[in-house]
Amino acid sequence: MTDIGLPTWRGVATVSESRTVAHFDRPLSVEDVLSGMTAAAVELTPAAVEVGVLLITQNRKFETHAATSRHVHHPHVLRERFCNGSALQAALYGAPIVCTHDFQAERRWPKYSRAVVDLGDPQRHVGQAVNRRGRTAGMLSLFGTEPGAFDCESGTIGAVLGSHGAAALQASCAREQLQSALASARNHPTPELNYG
């Protein structure tokens, strides 16, 4: 691992924030936030050839969002089928970062890992927990092809993206809920109270 230094980490934070955090003049939807996270991950982590966000709803529905390729969805489908894998470790069980250096040698999730190898998709993965709220768990998934594709630096970049993404997601969800409540209130006005 190379020491990229404080100025570069400030740059990482700046890129992450610019892609994921809403500003007063341009509020972001949830999908905008997720797309910003994957775009920043591609920009900041050259080893990541495919990136996406896995959201797991309260009723255990697995949803792939903001994927940079259609292949990102395949491992997410396998996670749902086998109910294990690195994404679940990060998203559901609170592991902040989970890394698989080679699915061919991975022993923690043997059925899942074998199935990923059979797909022929990228064989390295780093997952960063993004969002743990009452209804949804999330993970930023970065996939690579080269041995040693992800190191501590990649994990730290993922942690910065995950932190900004989690804050931005919560703000976007709250804004969408507020807009929905205001629209509902407009459609169903409350009766005037008479205190006289």
N, C-alpha and C positions, 0 to 999 in steps of 0.2 A: 504494500500500500504506500502511496506517495502522500506526503504531507502537503495538502494544497493550500494551507494557510488561511488566516482570518479574512483577508480581503476577498478571496474566492468564495468562502462560506457566506459572506455578505451578499455576493453575487447570486449564489444558489437561493438564498432566502428572498432576494429581490425578484428573481425569475419566478419562483414558486408563488410569491404573493401576487405578482402581476397577473398570473394565469388563473389564480383560484379565488382571490378575495374581491368581493364586490365593492364598488365605489359608489358614492352617492349619485354620480352622473350616469352610471351604467350598472344597475343591479343585475346580478346573475341568477339564472335559474339553476336548479339542481343539476340538470344535464350540462349546462355551461361550466359549472364547477368541476364536474367529473371529466369533461373534455379538456379543461385546462390542466387538470392534474396529469392526465396521460400525455398531453403535449409537453408539459414541463419535464416529465420523466424521460421521454424520448430525447429531449434537448440536453438534459443534464447527465444522463447515463448512457453513454455510447454503446455499451454492451447489451442494452435492452433492445432486442429486435422486434418484440411484440409486447404491448402493454394494454392493460384493461383494468376495470374496477369490477369486483364482485360484490354485490349487495345481497345479503341474506335477510329476508323479511321474517317477521315474528312467526308466521306459519311455515317457516323453513322453505320458502320459495327462493330459488337461486336465480339471480338476474345479472347478466353481464352488461355493463354500460361503458360507453366511450372507448371501445376496443379499437386498437390501431390496425387490427386485421381480423378476419373471420376465425382464425385459428385460436384466438384467445378464449373463445366460447367453449371449445372442446374440453379443455381441462376442467372448466367450471361444471360442465355437464357430468363429467366423471366424478367430481367431488360430491355432487348431489347423489349420484348413483351409489357410490361406495360409502358415503357419509364420513369421509376422512380425507386427509391430505393437508398440505401446508396452508391452504387458504382457510380451512376450518380452524386450524390451530391458531392462526393469527386473528381471524375475525370473531370466532365464537368464544374462544377460551382465553383471550386476553394476552396471548403472546405478541409483543409489539412487532417483532421482526422474525420471520421464519425463512430460512434459506435452504434450498436443495441444490447442492453443487452438481449432482448428476443423478437423474432419475433411474439410470441403470443400476446404480449402486445403493440407492435409497432403501433403507430397511425399516423406517418408521411407519410407512404406509405401503406395504408390499403389493396389494392388489391394485391400488390406485396408481402406484409408480409403474407397474408393469403395463397397465392400460395406457398411460401417457407415452411410454416407450413405443408401444404398438401403434400409436397414432403417427409417430414419426415427426411430431412437432418438436419445438425447441426443448432441450433436455435440462436446462438450468432454470432455476426459478428463485426469485426473492419476493416475499410477500410482506407488505407493511400494513398493519392494522390502521384503519382510517377512522372508523366511526362506530362507536358502541353506544347506541341509544336504546330506549325501551323497545322499539319496534324493529330496528334494523342493525345489522352488523355489517361492516364493510372491510374490504381489503384492496389495496393497490397491488396488482400483480405485474411483475416484470419478468419476462422470459428471455433467455439468451441461448446461444448455440455453442459458444466457445468454452472450453474448460477454464475454470477460474474466472468466469465472466463477472461474478459479483463478489465484492469484498466488503470490508468494513465501511469503506468510503461510500459504496453503493447503498449500504444499509442506512448510513447517516443521511444521505441525500433523500432516501425514501422516508426517513423519519421526519425531515423538514417538510416534504411534500404532504405526508400524512397529517402532520399537525395543522398546516395551513388548510388542507382539504377538509379536515374535520370541523374546524372553526367555520369555514365558508359554507360547508354543507348545513351545519346547524343554523347559520344565519339565513341561508336560502330557504330552508324548510320553514323556519319561523315566519319569514316574509310571505311565503306562499300560503301558510295557514292564516296569517293576518288578512291577506287579500281575500281569501275564501270567506272568512268570518265577516269582513266588511261587505262583501257582495251579498252574503246571506242576510245581513242586517238591512241592507237597502231593499231587498225583496220582501222582507217581513218586518215592517216597522213596528215598534212597540207602541202600545197605546199611551196617550198622554195621561199622566197622573194628576189628579186634582187634589191639592192639599188644603183647599179653602173650605 
